[in-house]
Amino acid sequence: MKQMQNQKQRNKKLLNIYLRIYKLVQSVKQMKICLIRNKY
């Protein structure tokens, strides 16, 4: 029972890390798009 709890918590942490990375990537893409638009 406790094992399952630990597994869930670990999954949650991984999901949070993944979400953070995803948001970071999205913001970087936005920045690049803005930079490209400003150049032309």
N, C-alpha and C positions, 0 to 999 in steps of 0.2 A: 504493500500500500504506500509506504513512504517512498519507495523507489519511483512509483508513478508520479508522485508529487514533484520529486526532484526533476524528473524528465520534463514535466510540464513547465517548470520554472526555467529550465535550460532552453526549452523551445521559445519561451517568451523572450528571453534575453537575446537569442539569435534573431528573432523576428524584429526586435527593437533595433539591433545593430543593422540588420538588412534595410529597415525603413530609413534609418539615418543615412546610410550610404546612398540609398535611392534618392532621397531628397537632395543630398549633396550633388549627385550626378545631374539631377534635374536643374538645379540652380546654376550649375556650371554650363549646361547646355543653353540656358536662357541668356547667360552672360555672353557666351560665344555668339549667339544669334544677334544680340544687341550690338556687339562689337562689329560684326560683319555689316549690319545695317548702317552703322555709323560711318563705316569706311566708304560706302558707295553713296 
